[in-house]
Amino acid sequence: MKNKNWNGEFPEVPEHVHQTVLSTLAGLDSRKVKKVRRMKKKKIIILAAAIVAVLGMTVSASEIFKWNQKAAEVFVADEEQQKSLVTEQIAQEEYQTISDSGLTIQAIQTIQDNNCFYALFEVTAEDESMQITPDHSMKFSTDYPDSENPFSMLSWYFVDENRQTVSNSRYFEIIGTKSNPGNEDLNLKIRFTSLNASGGKAVDAGPVLEGSWEFTLNLHATEPVRYEINKEYQIAGCTVMVREIELTPISVKVVCDEEDVRQLETLEGINLEEADNLRSLFVNGIRYQDGTVVEEMGHQELTAGYGNGNYTKTARFSSVIDVDRVSALLVGDNMDEILLP
């Protein structure tokens, strides 16, 4: 990716328009989404018309549904896919800004489903001579007032110099893997307490600026599209019973018979209990109903393991997919097909 200064690239949609979009969407259909679908063009037109009526202004759909460019680098999506994820509330612009102790933090965007979570923040020092580098870190805590912690793992970091030039402002990302997603919306509080300098070799040299910056993120539950497969497929030369597949636009879950997957484990000479990766079940692409193949740009496994007689794995797609058009998953180095009903 090219070096670029991303200052000024943020969404230009004001907060009142953002809130109107959400309330208008709720009015279009009061039921919870049961299946991930693209928003039809007709609904987009209705939505834009509703906003014009409410705000008394001319607003096109393309002006409303915007992603931050940095988030779009992590979840590759064309304009129509970005609009779709906004309408499904998988992607949300946050518009929260807090300043304290000479440091301003802005919550830019969240993208999440039942398997993974991504949050993008911008951290800016009032002192323009201060240089925030990728080696700096943010100290923070998380709280879940209405539920249990759904994450099995969280990682966080400032973006590297290949993605943003060094200045007094820098993007900060938090990425989570969910092991307990639940079916209810999640209220997540993130409280930053300091910007820390690096002491080199991953050693924290202590705070540069201390304060309190607390954000409340309302994450909406995502119902995946579930397929009961219960069919045997030839994968890497072995017969494997595939029991279930779940899809969202940004991730996939595959459930197979444990005994059959043990054969693949032996074939590859690995041990899943030692955190080895099972290459023959990597989801390396998808095939659409029209024959188009979308290959993965590097496998991004989230969870994998045995339980209840099955092997279950989840992975994040490198590109946003159109769930309704998928006809098959392509797995392993040989791109073996698992057909969907």
Secondary structure, DSSP 8 states (H G I E B T S, - for coil): ------TT-S----HHHHHHHHHHHHHH--S---S-----HHHHHHHHHHHHHHHSS---HHHHS---HHHHHHSB--HHHHHHHHHTTSEEEEEEEEEETTEEEEEEEEEE-SSEEEEEEEEEESSTT--B-TT-EEEEEEE-TTS---EEEEEEEE--TTTS--BSEEEEEEEEEES---SS-EEEEEEEEEEEEE-STT-EEEEEEEEEEEEEEEE-----EEEEEEEEEEETTEEEEEEEEEE-SSEEEEEEEHHHHHHHHHHHT--GGGT---GGG-EEEEEETTS-EEE-SS--EEEEEEETTEEEEEEE-SB---GGGEEEEEETTTTEEEE--
